[in-house]
Amino acid sequence: MSEREVEELFERWRRRRDVDALGEIFDRTSPELWKLALSLAPTSADAEDALQATYLAAIERAASFD
């Protein structure tokens, strides 16, 4: 999935609270973000926490997405 497609899905989430779009974002981006988190975090539990925090921050700050 291209970066543009992810942006379009996030815009759908942001404007309409389209949970299907949010789920698609998670499905498409979590494998790559998980690998990154695992490479940065000391444990897999910490990586999982970091991944969850990343998505939570995106959801909470959706109104400021540009």
HELIX and SHEET records of a PDB file:
HELIX    1   1 GLU A    3  ARG A   16  1                                  14    
HELIX    2   2 VAL A   19  LEU A   40  1                                  22    
HELIX    3   3 SER A   44  GLU A   60  1                                  17    
HELIX    4   4 ALA A   62  SER A   64  5                                   3    
END                                                                             
